[in-house]
Amino acid sequence: MRGLSDKDQLDFAVKNDRVILTRDSDFLSICEGRGHPGVLYIPKRRRRKEIVQRVVRIFELLDPSDLENEIIFV
C-alpha cells in the first residue's frame, strides 16, 4: 500500500474493516471527524520489539469493536 495517499489508505481501511498501524502523525488529522476501524499510532522513538509487544497486548486486551473511531498511541 506504499505510495498511496493518506486518504486512500484510510478509504481502504474503512472499506476492508482494517485497523491502521502508522508512524505518520499527519495521518491522524484526516481521521478526525471520520468513522474508521481504528488507528494505532507509533511514535518514532519506539524500538521494534517494544512496538510488537505493545500491539500484541492491545489486541489481547481489546475487542476490535473497542478500537472503532479510536486513535491509540502505542
C-alpha contacts under 8 A as a table, 3 or more apart, distances in Angstrom:
res1	aa1	res2	aa2	distance
1	M	4	L	6.07
1	M	9	Q	7.32
4	L	8	D	5.91
4	L	9	Q	6.27
5	S	8	D	5.13
5	S	9	Q	6.21
6	D	9	Q	4.99
6	D	10	L	6.17
6	D	27	F	6.03
6	D	30	I	7.65
7	K	10	L	5.13
7	K	11	D	6.08
7	K	30	I	7.13
8	D	11	D	4.97
8	D	12	F	6.13
9	Q	12	F	5.21
9	Q	13	A	6.28
10	L	13	A	5.01
10	L	14	V	6.12
10	L	20	I	7.76
10	L	31	C	7.78
10	L	36	H	7.55
11	D	14	V	5.20
11	D	15	K	6.06
12	F	15	K	5.14
12	F	16	N	6.00
12	F	18	R	7.88
13	A	16	N	5.24
13	A	17	D	5.49
13	A	18	R	4.54
13	A	19	V	6.46
13	A	20	I	6.80
13	A	36	H	7.33
13	A	37	P	7.08
14	V	17	D	5.05
14	V	18	R	6.50
14	V	35	G	7.75
14	V	36	H	5.44
14	V	37	P	6.21
15	K	18	R	7.97
17	D	36	H	7.86
17	D	37	P	5.73
18	R	37	P	5.94
18	R	38	G	7.61
19	V	36	H	7.93
19	V	37	P	5.30
19	V	38	G	4.85
19	V	39	V	5.62
19	V	40	L	7.34
19	V	67	L	7.91
20	I	37	P	7.88
20	I	38	G	6.37
20	I	39	V	4.69
20	I	40	L	6.07
21	L	39	V	5.97
21	L	40	L	4.76
21	L	41	Y	6.04
21	L	42	I	7.37
22	T	25	S	7.88
22	T	27	F	7.82
22	T	39	V	7.44
22	T	40	L	6.35
22	T	41	Y	5.12
22	T	42	I	6.01
23	R	41	Y	5.73
23	R	42	I	4.92
23	R	43	P	6.00
23	R	44	K	6.35
24	D	27	F	5.45
24	D	28	L	7.50
24	D	41	Y	7.64
25	S	28	L	5.59
25	S	29	S	7.68
25	S	41	Y	7.65
26	D	29	S	5.74
26	D	30	I	7.47
27	F	30	I	5.65
27	F	31	C	6.93
28	L	31	C	5.34
28	L	32	E	6.96
28	L	71	I	7.70
29	S	32	E	5.59
30	I	34	R	7.67
31	C	34	R	5.44
31	C	35	G	7.39
31	C	36	H	7.23
34	R	69	N	7.60
35	G	68	E	7.57
35	G	69	N	5.50
36	H	39	V	7.89
36	H	68	E	6.04
36	H	69	N	5.02
36	H	70	E	7.92
37	P	64	P	7.89
37	P	65	S	7.77
37	P	67	L	6.34
37	P	68	E	4.44
37	P	69	N	5.91
37	P	70	E	7.77
38	G	67	L	4.80
38	G	68	E	4.81
38	G	69	N	5.21
38	G	70	E	5.09
38	G	71	I	6.08
38	G	72	I	7.93
39	V	67	L	7.52
39	V	69	N	7.74
39	V	70	E	6.32
39	V	71	I	4.73
39	V	72	I	6.24
40	L	71	I	5.87
40	L	72	I	4.89
40	L	73	F	5.98
40	L	74	V	6.28
41	Y	71	I	6.87
41	Y	72	I	6.00
41	Y	73	F	4.85
41	Y	74	V	5.82
42	I	46	R	7.12
42	I	51	I	7.39
42	I	73	F	6.11
42	I	74	V	5.17
43	P	46	R	6.06
43	P	73	F	7.53
43	P	74	V	7.29
46	R	50	E	6.49
46	R	51	I	6.41
47	R	50	E	5.30
47	R	51	I	6.22
48	R	51	I	4.99
48	R	52	V	6.19
49	K	52	V	5.25
49	K	53	Q	6.21
50	E	53	Q	5.12
50	E	54	R	6.12
51	I	54	R	5.22
51	I	55	V	6.09
51	I	74	V	6.90
52	V	55	V	5.22
52	V	56	V	6.04
53	Q	56	V	5.28
53	Q	57	R	6.14
54	R	57	R	5.01
54	R	58	I	6.18
54	R	74	V	6.26
55	V	58	I	5.08
55	V	59	F	6.42
55	V	74	V	6.95
56	V	59	F	5.29
56	V	60	E	6.19
57	R	60	E	4.95
57	R	61	L	6.17
58	I	61	L	5.29
58	I	62	L	5.85
59	F	62	L	5.29
59	F	63	D	6.87
59	F	64	P	7.57
60	E	63	D	7.92
62	L	65	S	7.99
62	L	66	D	6.02
62	L	67	L	7.49
63	D	66	D	5.31
63	D	67	L	7.27
64	P	67	L	5.40
64	P	68	E	7.08
65	S	68	E	5.39
66	D	70	E	7.84
67	L	70	E	5.21
67	L	71	I	7.62
